[in-house]
Amino acid sequence: MTIARKKFSSQLDPAILAAAQAAAQTEGRQFQSLLEEALSQYLERTQTSRPRGHVLENFGMSLKEFDHLYQELAK
């Protein structure tokens, strides 16, 4: 299955670009493959590591209501 690709242009610190290109070459990969993997990992990490607002709100309410119980359980 072929994935459609879309070209884009950007700017990057020359040292970071050189290091990424060298890493791709060392691994025997195309630069675009390394870049796509890095962006995918970044997006996965940032989109899944932040709790949603309502979760934090409910957690805060739980702390207020059951703080004494949590203190006893922690002993």
N, CA, C, O and CB atoms as a CASP TS submission, in Angstrom:
PFRMAT TS
TARGET T0000
AUTHOR 0000-0000-0000
METHOD Language model
MODEL 1
PARENT N/A
ATOM      1  N   MET     1       0.838  -1.175   0.000  1.00  0.00           N
ATOM      2  CA  MET     1       0.000   0.000   0.000  1.00  0.00           C
ATOM      3  C   MET     1       0.886   1.243   0.000  1.00  0.00           C
ATOM      4  O   MET     1       1.755   1.385   0.860  1.00  0.00           O
ATOM      5  CB  MET     1      -0.955  -0.005   1.213  1.00  0.00           C
ATOM      6  N   THR     2       0.678   2.115  -0.931  1.00  0.00           N
ATOM      7  CA  THR     2       1.452   3.340  -1.050  1.00  0.00           C
ATOM      8  C   THR     2       0.780   4.466  -0.282  1.00  0.00           C
ATOM      9  O   THR     2      -0.426   4.681  -0.405  1.00  0.00           O
ATOM     10  CB  THR     2       1.629   3.727  -2.521  1.00  0.00           C
ATOM     11  N   ILE     3       1.569   5.181   0.509  1.00  0.00           N
ATOM     12  CA  ILE     3       1.055   6.322   1.260  1.00  0.00           C
ATOM     13  C   ILE     3       1.330   7.582   0.454  1.00  0.00           C
ATOM     14  O   ILE     3       2.457   7.809   0.014  1.00  0.00           O
ATOM     15  CB  ILE     3       1.701   6.411   2.682  1.00  0.00           C
ATOM     16  N   ALA     4       0.301   8.400   0.259  1.00  0.00           N
ATOM     17  CA  ALA     4       0.479   9.659  -0.452  1.00  0.00           C
ATOM     18  C   ALA     4       1.340  10.592   0.400  1.00  0.00           C
ATOM     19  O   ALA     4       1.160  10.671   1.615  1.00  0.00           O
ATOM     20  CB  ALA     4      -0.897  10.315  -0.781  1.00  0.00           C
ATOM     21  N   ARG     5       2.242  11.272  -0.218  1.00  0.00           N
ATOM     22  CA  ARG     5       3.130  12.202   0.465  1.00  0.00           C
ATOM     23  C   ARG     5       2.841  13.618  -0.038  1.00  0.00           C
ATOM     24  O   ARG     5       2.405  13.815  -1.172  1.00  0.00           O
ATOM     25  CB  ARG     5       4.626  11.819   0.235  1.00  0.00           C
ATOM     26  N   LYS     6       3.094  14.591   0.827  1.00  0.00           N
ATOM     27  CA  LYS     6       2.905  15.989   0.455  1.00  0.00           C
ATOM     28  C   LYS     6       4.185  16.735   0.766  1.00  0.00           C
ATOM     29  O   LYS     6       4.712  16.637   1.874  1.00  0.00           O
ATOM     30  CB  LYS     6       1.690  16.623   1.201  1.00  0.00           C
ATOM     31  N   LYS     7       4.683  17.471  -0.194  1.00  0.00           N
ATOM     32  CA  LYS     7       5.913  18.241  -0.006  1.00  0.00           C
ATOM     33  C   LYS     7       5.632  19.472   0.840  1.00  0.00           C
ATOM     34  O   LYS     7       4.548  20.053   0.789  1.00  0.00           O
ATOM     35  CB  LYS     7       6.519  18.650  -1.364  1.00  0.00           C
ATOM     36  N   PHE     8       6.633  19.852   1.615  1.00  0.00           N
ATOM     37  CA  PHE     8       6.555  21.077   2.393  1.00  0.00           C
ATOM     38  C   PHE     8       7.960  21.632   2.534  1.00  0.00           C
ATOM     39  O   PHE     8       8.945  20.954   2.242  1.00  0.00           O
ATOM     40  CB  PHE     8       5.902  20.829   3.786  1.00  0.00           C
ATOM     41  N   SER     9       8.035  22.863   2.983  1.00  0.00           N
ATOM     42  CA  SER     9       9.318  23.515   3.164  1.00  0.00           C
ATOM     43  C   SER     9       9.376  24.091   4.568  1.00  0.00           C
ATOM     44  O   SER     9       8.371  24.566   5.096  1.00  0.00           O
ATOM     45  CB  SER     9       9.544  24.618   2.098  1.00  0.00           C
ATOM     46  N   SER    10      10.551  24.045   5.166  1.00  0.00           N
ATOM     47  CA  SER    10      10.717  24.585   6.494  1.00  0.00           C
ATOM     48  C   SER    10      12.166  25.007   6.678  1.00  0.00           C
ATOM     49  O   SER    10      12.990  24.832   5.781  1.00  0.00           O
ATOM     50  CB  SER    10      10.297  23.560   7.563  1.00  0.00           C
ATOM     51  N   GLN    11      12.473  25.562   7.843  1.00  0.00           N
ATOM     52  CA  GLN    11      13.842  25.943   8.178  1.00  0.00           C
ATOM     53  C   GLN    11      14.221  25.264   9.471  1.00  0.00           C
ATOM     54  O   GLN    11      13.368  24.991  10.316  1.00  0.00           O
ATOM     55  CB  GLN    11      13.996  27.485   8.296  1.00  0.00           C
ATOM     56  N   LEU    12      15.521  24.987   9.626  1.00  0.00           N
ATOM     57  CA  LEU    12      15.981  24.256  10.783  1.00  0.00           C
ATOM     58  C   LEU    12      17.390  24.708  11.134  1.00  0.00           C
ATOM     59  O   LEU    12      18.153  25.112  10.257  1.00  0.00           O
ATOM     60  CB  LEU    12      15.934  22.740  10.530  1.00  0.00           C
ATOM     61  N   ASP    13      17.731  24.642  12.400  1.00  0.00           N
ATOM     62  CA  ASP    13      19.093  24.925  12.848  1.00  0.00           C
ATOM     63  C   ASP    13      20.044  24.030  12.050  1.00  0.00           C
ATOM     64  O   ASP    13      19.845  22.816  12.011  1.00  0.00           O
ATOM     65  CB  ASP    13      19.251  24.688  14.403  1.00  0.00           C
ATOM     66  N   PRO    14      21.063  24.594  11.418  1.00  0.00           N
ATOM     67  CA  PRO    14      21.963  23.796  10.578  1.00  0.00           C
ATOM     68  C   PRO    14      22.611  22.618  11.306  1.00  0.00           C
ATOM     69  O   PRO    14      22.818  21.565  10.703  1.00  0.00           O
ATOM     70  CB  PRO    14      23.039  24.679  10.024  1.00  0.00           C
ATOM     71  N   ALA    15      22.931  22.776  12.584  1.00  0.00           N
ATOM     72  CA  ALA    15      23.550  21.683  13.332  1.00  0.00           C
ATOM     73  C   ALA    15      22.564  20.532  13.533  1.00  0.00           C
ATOM     74  O   ALA    15      22.945  19.365  13.445  1.00  0.00           O
ATOM     75  CB  ALA    15      24.060  22.186  14.692  1.00  0.00           C
ATOM     76  N   ILE    16      21.304  20.857  13.800  1.00  0.00           N
ATOM     77  CA  ILE    16      20.290  19.813  13.970  1.00  0.00           C
ATOM     78  C   ILE    16      20.046  19.101  12.647  1.00  0.00           C
ATOM     79  O   ILE    16      19.936  17.876  12.608  1.00  0.00           O
ATOM     80  CB  ILE    16      18.971  20.410  14.510  1.00  0.00           C
ATOM     81  N   LEU    17      19.962  19.857  11.578  1.00  0.00           N
ATOM     82  CA  LEU    17      19.768  19.277  10.255  1.00  0.00           C
ATOM     83  C   LEU    17      20.916  18.340   9.897  1.00  0.00           C
ATOM     84  O   LEU    17      20.688  17.226   9.424  1.00  0.00           O
ATOM     85  CB  LEU    17      19.639  20.379   9.204  1.00  0.00           C
ATOM     86  N   ALA    18      22.137  18.785  10.120  1.00  0.00           N
ATOM     87  CA  ALA    18      23.312  17.958   9.797  1.00  0.00           C
ATOM     88  C   ALA    18      23.313  16.677  10.631  1.00  0.00           C
ATOM     89  O   ALA    18      23.612  15.601  10.112  1.00  0.00           O
ATOM     90  CB  ALA    18      24.620  18.751  10.039  1.00  0.00           C
ATOM     91  N   ALA    19      22.984  16.785  11.910  1.00  0.00           N
ATOM     92  CA  ALA    19      22.953  15.605  12.776  1.00  0.00           C
ATOM     93  C   ALA    19      21.873  14.624  12.324  1.00  0.00           C
ATOM     94  O   ALA    19      22.095  13.413  12.324  1.00  0.00           O
ATOM     95  CB  ALA    19      22.714  16.019  14.238  1.00  0.00           C
ATOM     96  N   ALA    20      20.712  15.137  11.942  1.00  0.00           N
ATOM     97  CA  ALA    20      19.627  14.274  11.479  1.00  0.00           C
ATOM     98  C   ALA    20      19.987  13.597  10.165  1.00  0.00           C
ATOM     99  O   ALA    20      19.710  12.412   9.980  1.00  0.00           O
ATOM    100  CB  ALA    20      18.339  15.079  11.318  1.00  0.00           C
ATOM    101  N   GLN    21      20.593  14.331   9.264  1.00  0.00           N
ATOM    102  CA  GLN    21      21.014  13.742   7.992  1.00  0.00           C
ATOM    103  C   GLN    21      22.081  12.679   8.212  1.00  0.00           C
ATOM    104  O   GLN    21      22.062  11.634   7.562  1.00  0.00           O
ATOM    105  CB  GLN    21      21.540  14.827   7.046  1.00  0.00           C
ATOM    106  N   ALA    22      23.004  12.940   9.120  1.00  0.00           N
ATOM    107  CA  ALA    22      24.051  11.962   9.429  1.00  0.00           C
ATOM    108  C   ALA    22      23.442  10.715  10.060  1.00  0.00           C
ATOM    109  O   ALA    22      23.851   9.599   9.741  1.00  0.00           O
ATOM    110  CB  ALA    22      25.111  12.576  10.371  1.00  0.00           C
ATOM    111  N   ALA    23      22.475  10.893  10.947  1.00  0.00           N
ATOM    112  CA  ALA    23      21.814   9.745  11.580  1.00  0.00           C
ATOM    113  C   ALA    23      21.101   8.896  10.529  1.00  0.00           C
ATOM    114  O   ALA    23      21.175   7.668  10.562  1.00  0.00           O
ATOM    115  CB  ALA    23      20.808  10.220  12.659  1.00  0.00           C
ATOM    116  N   ALA    24      20.426   9.542   9.615  1.00  0.00           N
ATOM    117  CA  ALA    24      19.729   8.814   8.553  1.00  0.00           C
ATOM    118  C   ALA    24      20.727   8.024   7.710  1.00  0.00           C
ATOM    119  O   ALA    24      20.490   6.862   7.380  1.00  0.00           O
ATOM    120  CB  ALA    24      18.925   9.788   7.661  1.00  0.00           C
ATOM    121  N   GLN    25      21.827   8.654   7.371  1.00  0.00           N
ATOM    122  CA  GLN    25      22.847   7.985   6.555  1.00  0.00           C
ATOM    123  C   GLN    25      23.462   6.802   7.313  1.00  0.00           C
ATOM    124  O   GLN    25      23.666   5.731   6.741  1.00  0.00           O
ATOM    125  CB  GLN    25      23.951   8.988   6.145  1.00  0.00           C
ATOM    126  N   THR    26      23.752   7.002   8.589  1.00  0.00           N
ATOM    127  CA  THR    26      24.323   5.940   9.415  1.00  0.00           C
ATOM    128  C   THR    26      23.381   4.740   9.501  1.00  0.00           C
ATOM    129  O   THR    26      23.823   3.590   9.492  1.00  0.00           O
ATOM    130  CB  THR    26      24.631   6.468  10.820  1.00  0.00           C
ATOM    131  N   GLU    27      22.094   5.017   9.582  1.00  0.00           N
ATOM    132  CA  GLU    27      21.093   3.953   9.678  1.00  0.00           C
ATOM    133  C   GLU    27      20.692   3.388   8.322  1.00  0.00           C
ATOM    134  O   GLU    27      19.911   2.440   8.244  1.00  0.00           O
ATOM    135  CB  GLU    27      19.869   4.468  10.384  1.00  0.00           C
ATOM    136  N   GLY    28      21.231   3.975   7.250  1.00  0.00           N
ATOM    137  CA  GLY    28      20.895   3.513   5.907  1.00  0.00           C
ATOM    138  C   GLY    28      19.455   3.825   5.524  1.00  0.00           C
ATOM    139  O   GLY    28      18.808   3.056   4.814  1.00  0.00           O
ATOM    140  N   ARG    29      18.968   4.952   5.997  1.00  0.00           N
ATOM    141  CA  ARG    29      17.589   5.358   5.745  1.00  0.00           C
ATOM    142  C   ARG    29      17.557   6.657   4.957  1.00  0.00           C
ATOM    143  O   ARG    29      18.540   7.398   4.911  1.00  0.00           O
ATOM    144  CB  ARG    29      16.818   5.516   7.064  1.00  0.00           C
ATOM    145  N   GLN    30      16.422   6.918   4.344  1.00  0.00           N
ATOM    146  CA  GLN    30      16.218   8.208   3.715  1.00  0.00           C
ATOM    147  C   GLN    30      15.917   9.224   4.807  1.00  0.00           C
ATOM    148  O   GLN    30      15.304   8.897   5.823  1.00  0.00           O
ATOM    149  CB  GLN    30      15.072   8.152   2.661  1.00  0.00           C
ATOM    150  N   PHE    31      16.354  10.458   4.588  1.00  0.00           N
ATOM    151  CA  PHE    31      16.120  11.528   5.557  1.00  0.00           C
ATOM    152  C   PHE    31      14.635  11.707   5.836  1.00  0.00           C
ATOM    153  O   PHE    31      14.242  11.903   6.986  1.00  0.00           O
ATOM    154  CB  PHE    31      16.718  12.841   5.056  1.00  0.00           C
ATOM    155  N   GLN    32      13.802  11.643   4.798  1.00  0.00           N
ATOM    156  CA  GLN    32      12.363  11.833   4.996  1.00  0.00           C
ATOM    157  C   GLN    32      11.783  10.755   5.908  1.00  0.00           C
ATOM    158  O   GLN    32      10.837  11.024   6.648  1.00  0.00           O
ATOM    159  CB  GLN    32      11.636  11.825   3.647  1.00  0.00           C
ATOM    160  N   SER    33      12.320   9.566   5.870  1.00  0.00           N
ATOM    161  CA  SER    33      11.855   8.486   6.737  1.00  0.00           C
ATOM    162  C   SER    33      12.160   8.804   8.198  1.00  0.00           C
ATOM    163  O   SER    33      11.314   8.617   9.073  1.00  0.00           O
ATOM    164  CB  SER    33      12.506   7.149   6.335  1.00  0.00           C
ATOM    165  N   LEU    34      13.374   9.286   8.453  1.00  0.00           N
ATOM    166  CA  LEU    34      13.768   9.656   9.807  1.00  0.00           C
ATOM    167  C   LEU    34      12.915  10.819  10.313  1.00  0.00           C
ATOM    168  O   LEU    34      12.458  10.799  11.456  1.00  0.00           O
ATOM    169  CB  LEU    34      15.260  10.027   9.852  1.00  0.00           C
ATOM    170  N   LEU    35      12.702  11.815   9.483  1.00  0.00           N
ATOM    171  CA  LEU    35      11.900  12.978   9.853  1.00  0.00           C
ATOM    172  C   LEU    35      10.452  12.586  10.141  1.00  0.00           C
ATOM    173  O   LEU    35       9.857  13.057  11.110  1.00  0.00           O
ATOM    174  CB  LEU    35      11.948  14.028   8.743  1.00  0.00           C
ATOM    175  N   GLU    36       9.894  11.729   9.302  1.00  0.00           N
ATOM    176  CA  GLU    36       8.510  11.293   9.505  1.00  0.00           C
ATOM    177  C   GLU    36       8.374  10.510  10.812  1.00  0.00           C
ATOM    178  O   GLU    36       7.401  10.693  11.543  1.00  0.00           O
ATOM    179  CB  GLU    36       8.036  10.432   8.317  1.00  0.00           C
ATOM    180  N   GLU    37       9.335   9.643  11.107  1.00  0.00           N
ATOM    181  CA  GLU    37       9.299   8.884  12.355  1.00  0.00           C
ATOM    182  C   GLU    37       9.412   9.811  13.563  1.00  0.00           C
ATOM    183  O   GLU    37       8.683   9.648  14.542  1.00  0.00           O
ATOM    184  CB  GLU    37      10.428   7.843  12.379  1.00  0.00           C
ATOM    185  N   ALA    38      10.315  10.776  13.498  1.00  0.00           N
ATOM    186  CA  ALA    38      10.508  11.705  14.609  1.00  0.00           C
ATOM    187  C   ALA    38       9.247  12.530  14.861  1.00  0.00           C
ATOM    188  O   ALA    38       8.848  12.702  16.013  1.00  0.00           O
ATOM    189  CB  ALA    38      11.697  12.632  14.328  1.00  0.00           C
ATOM    190  N   LEU    39       8.627  13.032  13.822  1.00  0.00           N
ATOM    191  CA  LEU    39       7.401  13.815  13.986  1.00  0.00           C
ATOM    192  C   LEU    39       6.256  12.949  14.502  1.00  0.00           C
ATOM    193  O   LEU    39       5.472  13.396  15.339  1.00  0.00           O
ATOM    194  CB  LEU    39       7.006  14.470  12.658  1.00  0.00           C
ATOM    195  N   SER    40       6.153  11.728  14.017  1.00  0.00           N
ATOM    196  CA  SER    40       5.104  10.821  14.481  1.00  0.00           C
ATOM    197  C   SER    40       5.262  10.529  15.964  1.00  0.00           C
ATOM    198  O   SER    40       4.280  10.550  16.707  1.00  0.00           O
ATOM    199  CB  SER    40       5.128   9.515  13.680  1.00  0.00           C
ATOM    200  N   GLN    41       6.487  10.258  16.405  1.00  0.00           N
ATOM    201  CA  GLN    41       6.735   9.986  17.816  1.00  0.00           C
ATOM    202  C   GLN    41       6.428  11.210  18.676  1.00  0.00           C
ATOM    203  O   GLN    41       5.854  11.084  19.757  1.00  0.00           O
ATOM    204  CB  GLN    41       8.185   9.546  18.025  1.00  0.00           C
ATOM    205  N   TYR    42       6.807  12.384  18.200  1.00  0.00           N
ATOM    206  CA  TYR    42       6.527  13.620  18.930  1.00  0.00           C
ATOM    207  C   TYR    42       5.019  13.817  19.096  1.00  0.00           C
ATOM    208  O   TYR    42       4.541  14.107  20.193  1.00  0.00           O
ATOM    209  CB  TYR    42       7.146  14.831  18.200  1.00  0.00           C
ATOM    210  N   LEU    43       4.278  13.657  18.003  1.00  0.00           N
ATOM    211  CA  LEU    43       2.828  13.859  18.059  1.00  0.00           C
ATOM    212  C   LEU    43       2.164  12.838  18.970  1.00  0.00           C
ATOM    213  O   LEU    43       1.259  13.184  19.728  1.00  0.00           O
ATOM    214  CB  LEU    43       2.223  13.778  16.658  1.00  0.00           C
ATOM    215  N   GLU    44       2.599  11.595  18.906  1.00  0.00           N
ATOM    216  CA  GLU    44       2.028  10.573  19.775  1.00  0.00           C
ATOM    217  C   GLU    44       2.294  10.893  21.239  1.00  0.00           C
ATOM    218  O   GLU    44       1.403  10.776  22.081  1.00  0.00           O
ATOM    219  CB  GLU    44       2.594   9.198  19.426  1.00  0.00           C
ATOM    220  N   ARG    45       3.516  11.296  21.534  1.00  0.00           N
ATOM    221  CA  ARG    45       3.895  11.606  22.919  1.00  0.00           C
ATOM    222  C   ARG    45       3.128  12.816  23.450  1.00  0.00           C
ATOM    223  O   ARG    45       2.645  12.789  24.582  1.00  0.00           O
ATOM    224  CB  ARG    45       5.406  11.865  23.013  1.00  0.00           C
ATOM    225  N   THR    46       3.012  13.858  22.662  1.00  0.00           N
ATOM    226  CA  THR    46       2.363  15.079  23.150  1.00  0.00           C
ATOM    227  C   THR    46       0.847  14.964  23.172  1.00  0.00           C
ATOM    228  O   THR    46       0.194  15.626  23.980  1.00  0.00           O
ATOM    229  CB  THR    46       2.767  16.257  22.293  1.00  0.00           C
ATOM    230  N   GLN    47       0.283  14.154  22.318  1.00  0.00           N
ATOM    231  CA  GLN    47      -1.172  14.042  22.282  1.00  0.00           C
ATOM    232  C   GLN    47      -1.704  13.050  23.304  1.00  0.00           C
ATOM    233  O   GLN    47      -2.871  13.126  23.687  1.00  0.00           O
ATOM    234  CB  GLN    47      -1.623  13.637  20.903  1.00  0.00           C
ATOM    235  N   THR    48      -0.874  12.128  23.748  1.00  0.00           N
ATOM    236  CA  THR    48      -1.366  11.121  24.684  1.00  0.00           C
ATOM    237  C   THR    48      -0.892  11.352  26.111  1.00  0.00           C
ATOM    238  O   THR    48      -1.376  10.680  27.022  1.00  0.00           O
ATOM    239  CB  THR    48      -0.939   9.756  24.232  1.00  0.00           C
ATOM    240  N   SER    49       0.019  12.260  26.337  1.00  0.00           N
ATOM    241  CA  SER    49       0.560  12.416  27.682  1.00  0.00           C
ATOM    242  C   SER    49      -0.140  13.497  28.506  1.00  0.00           C
ATOM    243  O   SER    49       0.158  13.653  29.691  1.00  0.00           O
ATOM    244  CB  SER    49       2.019  12.727  27.595  1.00  0.00           C
ATOM    245  N   ARG    50      -1.041  14.228  27.915  1.00  0.00           N
ATOM    246  CA  ARG    50      -1.739  15.279  28.651  1.00  0.00           C
ATOM    247  C   ARG    50      -3.155  14.844  28.988  1.00  0.00           C
ATOM    248  O   ARG    50      -3.939  14.521  28.096  1.00  0.00           O
ATOM    249  CB  ARG    50      -1.763  16.583  27.843  1.00  0.00           C
ATOM    250  N   PRO    51      -3.481  14.834  30.268  1.00  0.00           N
ATOM    251  CA  PRO    51      -4.859  14.482  30.642  1.00  0.00           C
ATOM    252  C   PRO    51      -5.842  15.541  30.131  1.00  0.00           C
ATOM    253  O   PRO    51      -5.509  16.722  30.034  1.00  0.00           O
ATOM    254  CB  PRO    51      -4.984  14.334  32.181  1.00  0.00           C
ATOM    255  N   ARG    52      -7.020  15.104  29.819  1.00  0.00           N
ATOM    256  CA  ARG    52      -8.042  16.041  29.369  1.00  0.00           C
ATOM    257  C   ARG    52      -8.523  16.884  30.535  1.00  0.00           C
ATOM    258  O   ARG    52      -8.422  16.471  31.690  1.00  0.00           O
ATOM    259  CB  ARG    52      -9.220  15.297  28.724  1.00  0.00           C
ATOM    260  N   GLY    53      -9.040  18.053  30.238  1.00  0.00           N
ATOM    261  CA  GLY    53      -9.458  19.012  31.257  1.00  0.00           C
ATOM    262  C   GLY    53     -10.452  18.456  32.252  1.00  0.00           C
ATOM    263  O   GLY    53     -10.308  18.667  33.456  1.00  0.00           O
ATOM    264  N   HIS    54     -11.456  17.749  31.768  1.00  0.00           N
ATOM    265  CA  HIS    54     -12.464  17.222  32.689  1.00  0.00           C
ATOM    266  C   HIS    54     -11.881  16.149  33.601  1.00  0.00           C
ATOM    267  O   HIS    54     -12.353  15.970  34.724  1.00  0.00           O
ATOM    268  CB  HIS    54     -13.649  16.654  31.910  1.00  0.00           C
ATOM    269  N   VAL    55     -10.864  15.435  33.135  1.00  0.00           N
ATOM    270  CA  VAL    55     -10.211  14.430  33.978  1.00  0.00           C
ATOM    271  C   VAL    55      -9.486  15.114  35.131  1.00  0.00           C
ATOM    272  O   VAL    55      -9.587  14.683  36.279  1.00  0.00           O
ATOM    273  CB  VAL    55      -9.221  13.573  33.148  1.00  0.00           C
ATOM    274  N   LEU    56      -8.756  16.179  34.822  1.00  0.00           N
ATOM    275  CA  LEU    56      -8.060  16.918  35.873  1.00  0.00           C
ATOM    276  C   LEU    56      -9.036  17.556  36.857  1.00  0.00           C
ATOM    277  O   LEU    56      -8.780  17.588  38.060  1.00  0.00           O
ATOM    278  CB  LEU    56      -7.169  17.991  35.259  1.00  0.00           C
ATOM    279  N   GLU    57     -10.142  18.059  36.348  1.00  0.00           N
ATOM    280  CA  GLU    57     -11.151  18.679  37.211  1.00  0.00           C
ATOM    281  C   GLU    57     -11.735  17.643  38.176  1.00  0.00           C
ATOM    282  O   GLU    57     -11.868  17.912  39.369  1.00  0.00           O
ATOM    283  CB  GLU    57     -12.279  19.317  36.360  1.00  0.00           C
ATOM    284  N   ASN    58     -12.077  16.475  37.667  1.00  0.00           N
ATOM    285  CA  ASN    58     -12.617  15.420  38.523  1.00  0.00           C
ATOM    286  C   ASN    58     -11.583  14.910  39.511  1.00  0.00           C
ATOM    287  O   ASN    58     -11.920  14.586  40.650  1.00  0.00           O
ATOM    288  CB  ASN    58     -13.129  14.271  37.679  1.00  0.00           C
ATOM    289  N   PHE    59     -10.344  14.836  39.093  1.00  0.00           N
ATOM    290  CA  PHE    59      -9.273  14.425  39.995  1.00  0.00           C
ATOM    291  C   PHE    59      -9.141  15.422  41.149  1.00  0.00           C
ATOM    292  O   PHE    59      -8.995  15.029  42.307  1.00  0.00           O
ATOM    293  CB  PHE    59      -7.934  14.303  39.230  1.00  0.00           C
ATOM    294  N   GLY    60      -9.195  16.706  40.824  1.00  0.00           N
ATOM    295  CA  GLY    60      -9.123  17.746  41.851  1.00  0.00           C
ATOM    296  C   GLY    60     -10.273  17.642  42.844  1.00  0.00           C
ATOM    297  O   GLY    60     -10.073  17.792  44.050  1.00  0.00           O
ATOM    298  N   MET    61     -11.468  17.388  42.342  1.00  0.00           N
ATOM    299  CA  MET    61     -12.628  17.238  43.227  1.00  0.00           C
ATOM    300  C   MET    61     -12.466  15.994  44.110  1.00  0.00           C
ATOM    301  O   MET    61     -12.836  16.006  45.284  1.00  0.00           O
ATOM    302  CB  MET    61     -13.940  17.145  42.398  1.00  0.00           C
ATOM    303  N   SER    62     -11.917  14.940  43.542  1.00  0.00           N
ATOM    304  CA  SER    62     -11.684  13.717  44.309  1.00  0.00           C
ATOM    305  C   SER    62     -10.673  13.964  45.427  1.00  0.00           C
ATOM    306  O   SER    62     -10.836  13.460  46.538  1.00  0.00           O
ATOM    307  CB  SER    62     -11.192  12.588  43.387  1.00  0.00           C
ATOM    308  N   LEU    63      -9.642  14.729  45.134  1.00  0.00           N
ATOM    309  CA  LEU    63      -8.647  15.045  46.162  1.00  0.00           C
ATOM    310  C   LEU    63      -9.277  15.807  47.320  1.00  0.00           C
ATOM    311  O   LEU    63      -8.993  15.530  48.485  1.00  0.00           O
ATOM    312  CB  LEU    63      -7.498  15.862  45.563  1.00  0.00           C
ATOM    313  N   LYS    64     -10.130  16.763  46.992  1.00  0.00           N
ATOM    314  CA  LYS    64     -10.791  17.540  48.051  1.00  0.00           C
ATOM    315  C   LYS    64     -11.683  16.654  48.903  1.00  0.00           C
ATOM    316  O   LYS    64     -11.697  16.763  50.130  1.00  0.00           O
ATOM    317  CB  LYS    64     -11.615  18.683  47.447  1.00  0.00           C
ATOM    318  N   GLU    65     -12.428  15.779  48.244  1.00  0.00           N
ATOM    319  CA  GLU    65     -13.407  14.964  48.963  1.00  0.00           C
ATOM    320  C   GLU    65     -12.764  13.822  49.752  1.00  0.00           C
ATOM    321  O   GLU    65     -13.201  13.506  50.859  1.00  0.00           O
ATOM    322  CB  GLU    65     -14.415  14.400  47.987  1.00  0.00           C
ATOM    323  N   PHE    66     -11.736  13.210  49.188  1.00  0.00           N
ATOM    324  CA  PHE    66     -11.181  12.002  49.792  1.00  0.00           C
ATOM    325  C   PHE    66      -9.741  12.152  50.260  1.00  0.00           C
ATOM    326  O   PHE    66      -9.045  11.150  50.430  1.00  0.00           O
ATOM    327  CB  PHE    66     -11.262  10.879  48.820  1.00  0.00           C
ATOM    328  N   ASP    67      -9.279  13.379  50.472  1.00  0.00           N
ATOM    329  CA  ASP    67      -7.889  13.588  50.861  1.00  0.00           C
ATOM    330  C   ASP    67      -7.522  12.805  52.119  1.00  0.00           C
ATOM    331  O   ASP    67      -6.449  12.205  52.192  1.00  0.00           O
ATOM    332  CB  ASP    67      -7.630  15.066  51.082  1.00  0.00           C
ATOM    333  N   HIS    68      -8.406  12.814  53.100  1.00  0.00           N
ATOM    334  CA  HIS    68      -8.116  12.093  54.347  1.00  0.00           C
ATOM    335  C   HIS    68      -7.915  10.594  54.088  1.00  0.00           C
ATOM    336  O   HIS    68      -7.037   9.970  54.684  1.00  0.00           O
ATOM    337  CB  HIS    68      -9.258  12.304  55.364  1.00  0.00           C
ATOM    338  N   LEU    69      -8.728  10.026  53.200  1.00  0.00           N
ATOM    339  CA  LEU    69      -8.599   8.613  52.862  1.00  0.00           C
ATOM    340  C   LEU    69      -7.277   8.344  52.139  1.00  0.00           C
ATOM    341  O   LEU    69      -6.589   7.366  52.430  1.00  0.00           O
ATOM    342  CB  LEU    69      -9.783   8.162  51.992  1.00  0.00           C
ATOM    343  N   TYR    70      -6.932   9.220  51.196  1.00  0.00           N
ATOM    344  CA  TYR    70      -5.671   9.052  50.465  1.00  0.00           C
ATOM    345  C   TYR    70      -4.474   9.135  51.407  1.00  0.00           C
ATOM    346  O   TYR    70      -3.490   8.416  51.235  1.00  0.00           O
ATOM    347  CB  TYR    70      -5.544  10.115  49.362  1.00  0.00           C
ATOM    348  N   GLN    71      -4.562  10.013  52.403  1.00  0.00           N
ATOM    349  CA  GLN    71      -3.480  10.138  53.392  1.00  0.00           C
ATOM    350  C   GLN    71      -3.323   8.837  54.173  1.00  0.00           C
ATOM    351  O   GLN    71      -2.203   8.384  54.413  1.00  0.00           O
ATOM    352  CB  GLN    71      -3.758  11.314  54.362  1.00  0.00           C
ATOM    353  N   GLU    72      -4.438   8.240  54.567  1.00  0.00           N
ATOM    354  CA  GLU    72      -4.385   6.983  55.323  1.00  0.00           C
ATOM    355  C   GLU    72      -3.860   5.836  54.449  1.00  0.00           C
ATOM    356  O   GLU    72      -3.083   5.006  54.921  1.00  0.00           O
ATOM    357  CB  GLU    72      -5.785   6.631  55.875  1.00  0.00           C
ATOM    358  N   LEU    73      -4.271   5.789  53.204  1.00  0.00           N
ATOM    359  CA  LEU    73      -3.798   4.742  52.308  1.00  0.00           C
ATOM    360  C   LEU    73      -2.303   4.856  52.019  1.00  0.00           C
ATOM    361  O   LEU    73      -1.642   3.851  51.756  1.00  0.00           O
ATOM    362  CB  LEU    73      -4.572   4.788  51.011  1.00  0.00           C
ATOM    363  N   ALA    74      -1.784   6.049  52.067  1.00  0.00           N
ATOM    364  CA  ALA    74      -0.372   6.279  51.765  1.00  0.00           C
ATOM    365  C   ALA    74       0.547   5.830  52.903  1.00  0.00           C
ATOM    366  O   ALA    74       1.752   5.669  52.707  1.00  0.00           O
ATOM    367  CB  ALA    74      -0.140   7.751  51.472  1.00  0.00           C
ATOM    368  N   LYS    75      -0.023   5.630  54.081  1.00  0.00           N
ATOM    369  CA  LYS    75       0.801   5.243  55.249  1.00  0.00           C
ATOM    370  C   LYS    75       1.301   3.820  55.139  1.00  0.00           C
ATOM    371  O   LYS    75       2.002   3.342  56.030  1.00  0.00           O
ATOM    372  CB  LYS    75       0.005   5.399  56.543  1.00  0.00           C
TER
END
